[in-house]
Structure formats: C-alpha cells, structure tokens
Amino acid sequence: MRILFVVLGTISLGIGIVGIVLPILPTTPFLLLTTYLYAKSSKRFHDWFISTKIYKKHLESFVETKSMTKKQKWTLMIFVDTMLMISFFLIDSLAVRILIILVIIIKHIYFHTQVKIIG
C-alpha cells in the first residue's frame, strides 16, 4: 500500500509541476494531494517534499496560515467544481447527486469563510 501512495504521490507531483507552466492545469490541488499521499507513504518522502522550493512557493502559506492568492483560490475552486459537476452529470443516482451538491456547497462555504486571500 505504501508503494501505491508513493507512486500516486509522484504522479500527482508531476501533474502539479506541469500545472506550474501550463495555466490549464491547477497546481495547488495536485500538490496538496502529493503532500497527503507522501505523508501516507513515508516520513522520508513527506519530509523531502515539504523541504522543496515547489512546496514552499505554492503550499506553505496555505498550510501554515490557511491563505492563498486570489488566483490560486479561484483556480482550485473552479477545477474542483468542474470535476464534481462532471461526476454529477455522469452519475444516475439521485442520492449521489444530492451528496455532490452538498459537497460543492460545503466547499464554497469553507473557502469563502476559512481561506484568506493574500497578495
């Protein structure tokens, strides 16, 4: 299982790095996922990642102060909303659709009330 977390974390890191240069891909969600997956895989990978320039530039302020730039915040929110809406339209279950709508609402409430805008 730990190897799976390392592999998925590395893939997520790669996508996050590509997102730094391609504005189409959001960087922050993939780097947050990398942090989570590396933390689950091993302390060594997690410690390495949080010491990188990528982590310090793109995630450190969020992790420490729950703050993001306006661009990071909106990019993340739009990306997650898009993924959730794709799921909403592909799933035929009313209960799951209601759950997706609740997740979207809770996400927006959290980001608008708990995540500060910096810069």
URLINQUI-V48454 format. One record per residue. N is the residue number from 0. SS is DSSP state (H for helix, E for strand, - for the rest). NEAR is the number of other ideal C-beta (glycine too) atoms within 10 Angstrom. Layout:
<<N,SS,NEAR> <N,SS,NEAR>>
This chain:
<<0,-,7> <1,H,10> <2,H,9> <3,H,11> <4,H,17> <5,H,17> <6,H,12> <7,H,17> <8,H,23> <9,H,16> <10,H,14> <11,H,20> <12,H,22> <13,H,12> <14,H,18> <15,H,24> <16,H,17> <17,H,13> <18,H,20> <19,H,14> <20,H,8> <21,-,11> <22,-,10> <23,-,7> <24,-,16> <25,-,21> <26,-,24> <27,H,20> <28,H,20> <29,H,22> <30,H,25> <31,H,17> <32,H,17> <33,H,27> <34,H,20> <35,H,15> <36,H,22> <37,H,25> <38,H,16> <39,H,16> <40,H,20> <41,-,15> <42,H,9> <43,H,10> <44,H,20> <45,H,18> <46,H,11> <47,H,12> <48,H,20> <49,H,16> <50,-,9> <51,-,14> <52,H,7> <53,H,17> <54,H,19> <55,H,11> <56,H,12> <57,H,22> <58,-,22> <59,H,12> <60,H,17> <61,H,20> <62,H,12> <63,H,8> <64,H,11> <65,-,12> <66,E,16> <67,E,23> <68,E,15> <69,H,10> <70,H,12> <71,H,22> <72,H,19> <73,H,14> <74,H,19> <75,H,20> <76,H,19> <77,H,11> <78,H,18> <79,H,17> <80,H,15> <81,H,11> <82,H,12> <83,H,14> <84,H,13> <85,H,11> <86,H,14> <87,H,17> <88,H,9> <89,H,8> <90,-,13> <91,-,7> <92,-,9> <93,H,8> <94,H,8> <95,H,13> <96,H,14> <97,H,11> <98,H,14> <99,H,19> <100,H,13> <101,H,10> <102,H,15> <103,H,16> <104,H,10> <105,H,10> <106,H,15> <107,H,13> <108,H,10> <109,H,11> <110,H,16> <111,H,10> <112,H,8> <113,H,9> <114,-,17> <115,E,12> <116,E,12> <117,E,13> <118,-,9>>
